[in-house]
Amino acid sequence: MRTTRKLTDRAIKPLKPREKPYKAADGGGLYVEVTPAGGKLWRLKYRFGGKENRLSFGPWPEVSLDEARAKAADARAMLRDGTDPARGHRAARGGMEGETMGALATVWAHQQAWAPSTEKRERYLLAQWTPKLGDIPARALTAADIRPVVLGIQREGFTENAHRVLAQIGRVMCFAVTLGHAERDVTADLRRKGGETLLAPVQSEKYATLTKPAEIAELMKAIYAYGGDPSTVYCLRILPLVFTRPGELRNARWPEFDLDGPEPLWRIPGERMKMRRKNPGEHLVPLSTQAAGLLKELRTITGTNAHGLLFPGLVAGKPISDATLGQALRRLGYGPDRIVPHGFRAMASTALNEQGHPPDIIELQLAHRDSSVRAVYNRSTRLPERRSMMQSWSDYLDALRTGANVVPFRRPAGA
């Protein structure tokens, strides 16, 4: 008969993480599960009522080998008495500090490196569910607890928020599993494919934009006729030329710009980029002659503000908001059904693709996510081609605005 070799602390310590979780058995159903993150978690596999179950006793070495064996022995004694050890285990551990969903959510949120706008959204989502679920131990949380919370949000007309809340609860549950405070992410029971759909699908809406040359021409004329606060005026004029995400431009600071060299350049720090986790490096924006000229004009106005902001707003140390840009467009007669600040990206992408610019260059300049191996090496290359494209785009917008003959760049046939 084959016997399981008992574990020792000396055998557990050198266990290394792998791509997938794996087990090191101690015998009698007790084992250490080594997670891809490097955690070493005590588990007990047992059967009750014909079903296989698992208990978690916490991470090694916080829970010693002797403690884990004692807990496993207690659980086996309960099984012999005809009691599911999960019930007693849950009752004994349920009130321990730090294991409730609210406490774990607080620790999880503290460890995140969120951008200010992301943090505001994530904390809003936390406030949607922690008052209802925060006092429940992570180990005791069930899909039945979560269901009325997210369905209630959906009934109020906020389906997208309901999806986001469910996803956030799942992230906190995964955090709890990593720490040994839960067996698994129970939100998976509400998101299984092929089963009943818990939440209605989100109807995604594309950002409103303009793509016809005549429409773009009228828009650019209106932007250059707009008069108001310099921060808003210059942000509206520069945004179409660089077609970054509005927040990346609004939060820009003067030290990021090289305007006086032969090839003006804007270096956006990686931490301000939307895809900073996938592409953590800085994003390079070659500046056309027109963009550099506008920035030099703006530098004489806001270049000496104490916070280094290109577009300081009414609140000290804060830039103008996205709402400010949206309101300016509405004053020009462009409501959110026609174009929004983010829509300048779609406008540039559509027109540049139609004009024959290489799609790779367009996507690289848009800083869209690229998960290919090539992207690791190609994140900041092909700068000359990007610079040529950015200049061509600015010339095209200028020609539309002034009514000059428009001869956009076109890729040679067969290229």
C-alpha positions in Angstrom: 0.0 0.0 0.0 1.4 3.4 -1.0 1.8 5.8 1.9 2.1 9.6 1.8 5.3 11.0 3.0 4.7 13.4 5.9 5.7 17.1 5.3 8.3 18.9 7.4 9.1 22.6 7.7 12.3 22.0 5.9 10.4 20.4 3.0 7.8 23.2 2.8 10.2 26.2 2.9 11.9 25.6 -0.5 8.7 25.0 -2.4 8.7 27.5 -5.3 5.7 29.0 -7.2 4.8 27.7 -10.6 2.5 28.9 -13.4 -0.4 27.0 -11.8 -1.2 26.1 -8.2 0.1 22.7 -7.0 -0.1 20.6 -3.9 2.4 19.1 -1.4 0.5 16.4 0.6 0.9 15.7 4.3 -1.5 12.8 4.5 -5.1 12.3 5.5 -6.3 14.9 3.1 -4.1 17.7 4.5 -1.8 19.5 2.1 -0.1 22.7 1.3 -1.2 24.5 -1.8 1.5 26.6 -3.4 -0.1 29.5 -5.4 1.5 31.3 -8.4 1.9 34.3 -6.2 4.1 32.3 -3.8 1.6 31.7 -1.0 1.7 28.4 0.9 -1.8 27.7 2.1 -3.0 24.9 4.3 -5.9 22.9 2.9 -7.9 19.9 4.0 -9.8 17.8 1.5 -12.6 15.7 2.8 -16.0 14.2 1.7 -19.3 14.9 3.4 -22.7 13.9 2.2 -21.2 12.4 -0.9 -19.6 15.7 -1.9 -15.9 16.7 -1.9 -15.2 19.8 0.2 -12.1 21.7 1.3 -11.2 23.6 4.4 -8.5 26.3 4.6 -6.5 26.7 7.7 -4.5 29.8 6.7 -1.0 30.3 5.3 2.3 28.7 6.3 4.3 29.6 8.4 1.7 31.8 10.2 -0.1 28.6 10.8 2.5 26.1 11.8 2.7 22.4 10.6 1.6 21.2 14.1 -1.3 23.7 14.2 -2.5 22.6 10.7 -2.4 18.9 11.8 -4.3 19.7 15.0 -7.0 21.5 13.0 -7.2 18.6 10.5 -7.6 16.2 13.4 -10.4 18.3 14.8 -12.1 18.3 11.5 -11.8 14.5 11.1 -13.4 14.1 14.6 -16.4 16.2 13.5 -16.7 14.0 10.4 -16.8 10.9 12.6 -19.6 12.5 14.6 -21.6 13.1 11.4 -21.0 16.9 11.4 -19.7 18.9 8.4 -16.5 20.5 9.7 -17.0 23.5 7.4 -19.9 24.7 9.6 -17.9 24.6 12.8 -14.8 26.0 11.1 -16.8 28.9 9.7 -18.4 29.6 13.1 -15.1 29.5 14.9 -13.2 31.7 12.5 -16.1 34.0 11.3 -15.5 36.8 13.9 -11.7 37.0 13.5 -10.5 40.5 12.8 -9.3 41.1 9.3 -11.3 38.3 7.6 -14.5 40.2 6.8 -15.1 41.4 3.3 -15.0 45.0 4.5 -11.7 44.6 6.2 -10.2 42.8 3.3 -11.5 45.4 0.9 -9.8 48.1 2.9 -6.5 46.3 2.7 -6.9 45.5 -0.9 -7.7 49.1 -1.9 -4.7 50.4 0.1 -2.4 48.2 -2.0 -3.6 49.4 -5.4 -1.7 51.9 -7.4 -4.6 53.8 -8.9 -4.6 57.0 -10.9 -6.7 59.7 -9.1 -9.7 59.3 -11.5 -9.6 55.5 -11.1 -9.4 55.7 -7.3 -12.4 57.9 -7.2 -14.4 55.4 -9.3 -13.2 52.3 -7.4 -14.0 53.9 -4.0 -17.5 54.8 -5.3 -18.0 51.2 -6.2 -16.7 50.0 -2.8 -19.4 52.2 -1.2 -22.1 50.5 -3.2 -21.5 47.0 -1.7 -19.4 47.1 1.5 -22.3 48.5 3.7 -24.3 45.4 2.8 -21.6 42.7 2.6 -18.7 44.2 4.6 -19.5 42.4 7.9 -19.7 39.0 6.3 -16.5 36.9 6.7 -14.9 36.2 3.3 -15.0 32.5 4.0 -18.8 32.6 4.6 -19.8 34.8 1.7 -22.0 33.1 -0.9 -23.4 33.9 -4.3 -26.8 34.2 -2.6 -25.4 37.1 -0.5 -24.1 39.0 -3.6 -27.0 38.4 -5.9 -29.5 40.9 -4.3 -26.9 43.6 -4.0 -25.9 43.7 -7.7 -29.5 43.1 -8.9 -30.6 46.0 -6.7 -28.1 48.3 -8.5 -29.3 47.1 -11.9 -33.0 47.7 -10.9 -32.1 51.3 -10.2 -31.0 51.7 -13.8 -27.2 51.3 -13.4 -26.5 48.1 -15.2 -22.9 49.0 -16.0 -22.2 49.9 -12.3 -23.7 46.5 -11.3 -21.2 44.7 -13.6 -18.4 46.8 -12.1 -19.5 46.1 -8.5 -19.6 42.4 -9.3 -16.2 42.5 -10.8 -14.8 44.4 -7.9 -16.2 41.9 -5.4 -14.5 39.2 -7.4 -11.2 41.0 -7.2 -11.5 41.3 -3.4 -12.5 37.6 -3.2 -9.4 36.6 -5.2 -7.3 38.7 -2.7 -9.0 36.8 0.1 -8.2 33.5 -1.5 -4.5 34.5 -1.9 -4.3 35.3 1.8 -6.0 32.0 2.8 -9.2 33.8 4.0 -11.5 32.1 1.5 -11.7 28.9 -0.4 -12.5 30.4 -3.8 -14.0 33.4 -5.7 -17.8 32.8 -5.3 -18.7 35.5 -7.8 -17.8 32.9 -10.4 -21.1 31.2 -9.6 -22.9 34.4 -10.9 -20.8 34.6 -14.1 -20.8 31.1 -15.4 -21.1 30.7 -19.2 -24.1 28.7 -20.5 -26.1 29.3 -17.3 -28.8 31.8 -16.5 -27.5 35.4 -17.0 -27.5 37.3 -13.7 -27.1 40.8 -15.1 -28.3 42.3 -18.3 -25.5 42.9 -20.9 -24.1 46.4 -21.0 -24.9 48.3 -24.1 -21.6 49.8 -25.0 -21.7 53.2 -26.7 -18.9 54.5 -29.0 -17.6 58.0 -28.3 -19.4 60.5 -30.5 -17.2 61.9 -33.2 -17.1 63.5 -36.6 -15.4 61.8 -39.6 -16.5 63.7 -42.7 -14.0 66.3 -43.9 -16.6 69.0 -44.2 -17.7 68.4 -40.6 -14.2 68.4 -39.3 -13.5 71.7 -41.1 -16.5 73.4 -39.5 -15.4 72.0 -36.1 -11.9 73.3 -36.4 -13.1 76.7 -37.5 -15.4 76.8 -34.5 -12.6 75.8 -32.1 -10.4 78.6 -33.4 -13.2 81.1 -33.1 -13.8 80.2 -29.4 -12.9 82.8 -26.8 -12.7 82.2 -23.1 -10.3 81.1 -20.4 -6.8 80.5 -22.0 -6.6 77.0 -20.4 -9.8 75.9 -22.2 -9.0 77.7 -25.4 -5.5 76.2 -25.8 -6.6 72.7 -24.6 -9.3 72.7 -27.3 -6.9 73.7 -30.0 -4.1 71.3 -29.0 -6.2 68.2 -28.3 -7.1 67.5 -32.0 -3.4 67.8 -32.9 -2.1 65.2 -30.4 -5.3 63.0 -30.0 -4.2 61.7 -26.6 -6.8 60.8 -24.1 -8.3 64.1 -22.7 -7.1 63.3 -19.2 -3.5 62.8 -20.3 -3.5 66.2 -21.9 -5.4 68.0 -19.2 -3.0 66.7 -16.5 0.1 67.5 -18.5 3.0 69.5 -16.8 5.6 71.6 -18.4 8.6 69.5 -17.5 7.3 66.8 -19.7 7.8 68.9 -22.9 10.9 69.5 -25.0 9.7 72.4 -27.2 13.0 74.1 -28.0 14.9 71.3 -29.7 14.8 70.5 -33.4 12.2 67.7 -32.9 9.7 68.8 -30.2 8.5 66.0 -28.1 6.1 65.3 -25.3 6.9 62.5 -22.9 3.9 61.3 -20.9 4.9 59.5 -17.7 3.9 55.9 -17.6 1.9 56.3 -14.4 -0.5 58.7 -16.1 -1.3 56.3 -19.0 -4.5 54.3 -19.0 -2.6 51.1 -20.0 0.3 51.7 -17.6 0.0 48.1 -16.2 0.4 46.5 -19.6 2.8 49.2 -21.0 4.5 50.7 -18.0 6.9 52.9 -19.9 6.4 56.5 -20.9 4.4 57.4 -24.0 6.0 59.6 -26.7 4.0 62.2 -28.6 5.9 63.8 -31.4 4.7 67.4 -31.7 4.0 68.9 -35.1 5.0 72.5 -35.9 1.5 73.6 -35.2 1.3 71.8 -31.8 4.7 73.1 -30.7 3.7 76.6 -31.7 0.5 76.6 -29.7 2.4 75.2 -26.7 5.0 77.9 -26.9 2.2 80.5 -26.9 0.6 78.8 -23.9 4.0 78.7 -22.1 4.0 82.5 -21.9 0.7 82.4 -20.2 0.8 79.4 -17.8 4.5 78.4 -17.9 5.2 79.9 -14.5 2.3 78.6 -12.4 3.5 77.0 -9.1 2.2 73.5 -10.0 3.6 73.3 -13.5 0.2 72.6 -15.1 -0.3 73.5 -18.7 -4.0 74.0 -18.1 -4.6 75.2 -14.5 -8.3 75.3 -13.5 -10.1 77.4 -10.9 -9.0 75.2 -8.0 -5.4 75.7 -7.1 -3.2 72.8 -8.1 -5.9 71.2 -10.3 -6.2 71.3 -14.1 -9.4 72.0 -16.0 -11.8 69.1 -16.0 -13.2 67.0 -18.8 -16.6 68.6 -18.1 -15.0 72.0 -18.9 -14.0 70.8 -22.3 -17.4 69.2 -22.9 -19.2 72.5 -21.9 -16.9 74.4 -24.3 -17.9 72.1 -27.1 -21.5 72.5 -26.3 -21.2 76.3 -26.4 -19.8 75.9 -29.9 -22.9 73.9 -30.8 -21.4 70.4 -30.5 -23.4 68.4 -28.0 -22.4 65.0 -26.7 -24.4 63.4 -29.6 -22.0 65.0 -32.1 -18.5 64.9 -30.5 -17.1 64.6 -27.0 -13.5 65.4 -25.9 -12.5 61.7 -26.2 -14.0 61.7 -29.7 -10.9 63.5 -31.2 -9.1 60.1 -30.9 -11.7 58.3 -33.0 -11.7 61.2 -35.5 -8.0 61.0 -36.0 -7.9 57.2 -36.2 -10.7 57.1 -38.8 -9.2 59.8 -41.0 -5.6 58.6 -40.8 -6.6 55.0 -41.7 -8.7 56.3 -44.6 -5.7 58.3 -45.8 -3.5 55.2 -45.9 -1.2 55.7 -42.9 0.1 52.3 -41.6 -2.3 51.0 -39.0 0.6 49.9 -36.7 1.8 53.5 -36.5 -1.7 54.8 -35.8 -2.3 52.3 -33.0 1.2 52.9 -31.6 0.5 56.7 -31.4 -2.9 56.1 -29.9 -1.2 54.0 -27.1 -3.7 51.2 -27.5 -3.0 48.0 -25.7 -0.9 45.5 -27.6 -0.3 42.2 -25.9 2.0 40.8 -28.6 5.6 39.9 -27.9 6.5 42.4 -30.6 5.0 45.2 -28.5 7.5 44.6 -25.7 10.3 45.7 -28.1 8.3 48.1 -30.2 6.7 50.3 -27.6 8.9 53.4 -28.3 10.2 52.7 -31.8 9.3 54.0 -35.2 9.4 57.6 -33.9 10.3 59.1 -37.3 7.2 57.6 -38.9 5.0 58.7 -36.1 6.5 62.2 -36.3 5.8 62.3 -40.1 2.2 61.2 -39.5 1.6 63.7 -36.8 2.8 66.6 -39.0 0.7 65.3 -41.9 -2.3 65.2 -39.6 -1.8 68.8 -38.4 -1.3 70.0 -41.9 -4.5 68.3 -42.9 -6.5 69.9 -40.1 -5.0 73.3 -40.9 -6.0 72.9 -44.6 -9.5 72.0 -43.7 -9.8 75.0 -41.3 -8.4 77.5 -43.7 -10.1 76.2 -46.8 -6.9 75.4 -48.6 -6.6 72.5 -51.1 -6.4 69.3 -49.0 -3.9 66.7 -50.3 -3.7 64.2 -47.4 -0.8 61.7 -47.3 -1.7 58.4 -49.0 0.2 55.2 -48.7 1.7 54.1 -52.0 -0.2 51.3 -53.7 1.1 47.8 -52.8 3.0 49.1 -49.8 
